[in-house]
């Protein structure tokens, strides 16, 4: 462990334009990072050619010492010599080499220290090796890139290098020099994997799991999409108070149906569709009855002009109950008594079965009646399936029990919306996929 806390350590390969570029009279990357960050320790990695220049005129340390004298910056240095290193283009070699060297370096540091990697000096293979180490996220560090003053590639000139003159003429010595350092924000591999996992969960409509995963990432990474993801996780639970609250501050996505009386039915049907897409068949069959009861009620009003409020009263639980006073002498009572027998009809809660009887008798549209009958038979058969709690429910068992696949049942529900007078545009049924596209584009 280092004796001093809060130290900054720079690990830097040394390259052809270090320490000062003879073509533009400005700091090379090594010197510039030292000028801007003033590291306490500088670890210099020198291949054969660089080492020869170092031994010839001490140019690298000369410039660092000059900078130290001019600014009062104090530093310690260490040189890693590789005199045999001629083949400077081998990426695999540098990745392994730097990984080992940095691991050793980390042993001398504590949590309060900061490691800087110079990813602008050295050969392309050296720079890539360091960037891959940063991306793999094995070591906590900052990768520093230095732009050339002309914002284009440097030219390397080695012959006739006068280090003293160049340091004297170096324009970066001026007090108001341009800071050309930039921290490279390369996401770590684990961050990339987390992002991919979040995308996969969104595509599987598992918004809650995607949100929990996103919460573990740095805020900077998720600020573009976390609120929308929260909205999606509340939407699938039909929590419209939270959904509207989030969407009031976010215009990236709007719910396709605004009319609150229709929205309630439509969003419920969409959540049913999501259960199907996620293969949650048991939840799908349990959730189907409340929707059908509401749809049948609307269809009866639309197709036969019969509104339940004229024949029923609301119970404490909020469900409709037949009322003998309101029903007295009506065709509704007549139809139900004809079906059940004169005195067998009971004035209890309204059931989808009874709504189906009324519609069959009083509705005009044959296709509408067929759809309602099919849905009603699906519901009663699914009840049998749901009653066997211990058995696994699959699309095959739904088909075996009802004669329809889950998808065919959903298509009938969409038709029922039209018969109920709730004309939902075809593309609105893909609303969750459209929402997913918005979410995925932000990750």
Buried (B, 14 or more C-beta within 10 A) or exposed (E): EBEEEEBBBBBBBBBBBBBBBBBBBBBBBBBBBBBBBBBBBBBBBBBBBBBEBBEEEEBBBBBBBBBBEEEEBEBEBEBBBBEEBEEBEBBEBBBEBBBEBBEEBBEBBEEEBBBBBBBBBBBEBBBBBBBBBBBEBBBEBBBBBBBBBEEEEBEEEEEEBEBEEBBEEBEBBEEEBEEBBEEBEBBBBEBEEBBEBBBEBBEBBBBBBBBBBBEEBEEEBBEEBBBBBBBBBBBBEEEBEBBEBBBEEEEBBEBBBEEEEBBBBBBBBBBBBBBBBBBBBBBBBBBBBEBBBBBBBBBBBBBBEBEBEEBBEEEEEEEBBBEEEBBEEEEBBEBBBEBEEEEEBEBEBBBBEBBBBBBBBBBEBEEBBEBBEBBBBBBBBBBEBBEEEEEEBEBEBBBEBBEBBBEBBBBBBBBBBBBBEBEBEEEBBBBBEEBBEEBEEBB
